[in-house]
């Protein structure tokens, strides 16, 4: 029996184009001065092949992707260890990180998360949520989304861009 599909919100910034063109998301395994990683970086370790990634820029959904399978020394997983990609604008020393391969499908028009504020406020977790108490996006990189919020985002993406219904991984999630 396969595990249920999880949906992750990836809040990207200056490195979005690099990650999109490379077909991956990446987060460091250590913070500056060898401090432990932020929890929203470690979230990449929870991504399995087949999970859904919702890519955001400036509080807007801009793309969606499916995590791809990779063979690692620990077996079949959605993530692996990789050095910091070239051209990253990260303001940190070069460190190893977690990498998830994915194929981005960009939206025709950005979807502002604010249109789902009521749903977000109603269903968000109190701890480690992508959103604050007002439904605004928290600072951070990668978060597991609550199923109700993920459903609402995907439904709104379908409403805005019906051709996204052709992506089996999205329709399978809604049907589960």
C-alpha positions in Angstrom: 0.0 0.0 0.0 1.4 3.4 -1.0 1.5 6.3 1.5 -0.9 9.1 0.9 0.2 12.0 -1.3 1.4 15.0 0.6 1.3 18.6 -0.6 4.1 21.0 0.1 4.1 24.8 -0.3 7.5 26.0 -1.4 8.0 29.8 -0.9 10.7 30.7 -3.3 12.5 34.0 -3.9 15.6 35.1 -5.8 16.5 31.5 -6.7 13.1 30.6 -8.2 14.4 30.8 -11.9 17.5 28.8 -11.1 15.5 26.1 -9.4 12.8 26.1 -12.1 15.3 25.8 -14.9 17.2 23.1 -13.1 14.1 21.2 -12.2 14.6 21.0 -8.4 14.1 22.7 -5.0 17.1 22.9 -2.6 17.6 23.8 1.0 20.8 23.8 3.2 21.4 21.2 5.8 23.1 23.8 8.1 22.4 27.4 8.9 25.2 30.0 9.1 28.0 29.2 11.6 27.2 25.5 11.5 24.0 26.0 13.4 21.2 23.5 12.9 18.9 23.9 9.9 15.6 25.7 10.1 12.6 23.3 10.3 11.3 24.6 7.0 14.5 23.4 5.3 14.4 20.0 7.0 10.9 19.6 5.6 12.5 18.6 2.3 13.4 15.2 4.0 9.7 14.4 4.2 9.1 14.7 0.5 8.5 11.5 -1.3 8.3 10.7 -5.0 4.7 11.5 -6.2 4.2 14.3 -3.6 2.9 17.6 -4.9 4.9 20.9 -4.7 3.1 24.2 -4.9 5.6 26.9 -5.8 5.0 30.5 -4.5 6.6 33.9 -5.2 5.6 37.0 -3.3 2.5 35.4 -1.8 1.3 34.0 -5.1 1.1 30.5 -6.5 3.2 30.6 -9.7 3.8 26.9 -10.5 3.0 23.3 -9.5 5.2 20.2 -9.7 5.4 16.5 -8.8 8.4 15.3 -6.7 10.4 12.8 -8.8 11.9 9.6 -7.5 15.6 9.4 -6.9 17.9 6.6 -5.8 19.9 7.5 -2.8 22.2 5.5 -0.4 19.1 5.2 1.8 17.0 3.7 -1.0 14.2 5.1 -3.1 13.2 8.6 -1.9 12.0 11.9 -3.2 15.0 13.8 -1.9 18.8 13.4 -1.8 21.8 15.3 -0.6 23.5 17.8 -2.9 25.9 20.7 -2.8 24.6 24.2 -3.0 23.7 24.9 -6.7 25.8 27.2 -8.7 24.6 30.8 -9.1 22.5 30.7 -5.9 22.1 34.1 -4.4 22.2 32.6 -0.9 24.0 34.8 1.6 25.7 31.9 3.3 28.8 29.7 3.0 28.5 26.8 0.6 27.1 23.8 2.3 25.5 20.5 1.4 21.7 20.6 1.3 18.6 18.6 0.5 17.6 18.4 -3.1 14.2 17.3 -4.6 13.9 16.9 -8.4 10.7 18.1 -9.9 9.3 19.3 -13.2 7.7 22.8 -12.9 4.4 23.6 -14.6 3.9 27.3 -14.5 0.5 28.9 -14.2 -0.7 31.2 -17.0 -1.4 33.9 -14.3 -0.3 34.1 -10.7 -2.8 33.0 -8.1 -2.8 35.3 -5.1 -3.0 33.2 -1.9 -5.1 36.1 -0.4 -8.2 34.9 -2.3 -8.2 31.8 0.0 -7.6 33.7 3.2 -10.8 32.5 4.9 -10.0 28.8 4.2 -6.4 29.3 5.3 -7.3 31.0 8.6 -9.9 28.3 9.3 -7.7 25.2 8.6 -4.1 26.3 9.3 -2.1 24.5 12.0 -0.9 26.6 15.0 2.7 25.3 14.8 4.9 25.0 11.7 2.2 26.3 9.3 3.0 28.1 6.1 0.6 30.8 7.3 0.3 33.2 10.2 -2.9 33.8 12.3 -4.1 36.3 9.7 -3.6 33.9 6.8 -0.5 35.6 5.4 2.4 33.6 4.2 5.1 33.1 6.9 8.8 33.6 6.2 10.4 30.3 5.4 11.0 27.9 2.5 9.0 24.6 2.6 6.0 23.6 4.5 3.6 20.6 4.5 0.1 22.0 3.7 -3.0 21.0 5.5 -5.2 18.9 3.2 -8.1 21.4 3.3 -5.8 24.3 2.3 -4.1 22.1 -0.4 -7.6 21.1 -1.8 -8.7 24.8 -2.0 -5.5 25.9 -3.7 -5.7 23.1 -6.3 -9.4 23.8 -6.9 -8.7 27.5 -7.4 -5.9 26.6 -9.8 -8.3 24.4 -11.8 -10.8 27.2 -11.8 -8.2 29.7 -13.1 -6.5 27.4 -15.5 -8.7 24.3 -16.4 -5.9 22.7 -18.5 -4.2 21.9 -15.1 -6.8 19.1 -14.7 -4.7 17.2 -17.2 -2.0 16.7 -14.5 -2.9 13.3 -13.1 -1.1 13.9 -9.8 -3.4 16.9 -9.0 -6.7 15.1 -9.9 -5.5 12.0 -8.0 -4.9 14.0 -4.9 -8.4 15.6 -5.1 -10.0 12.2 -5.6 -8.2 10.6 -2.6 
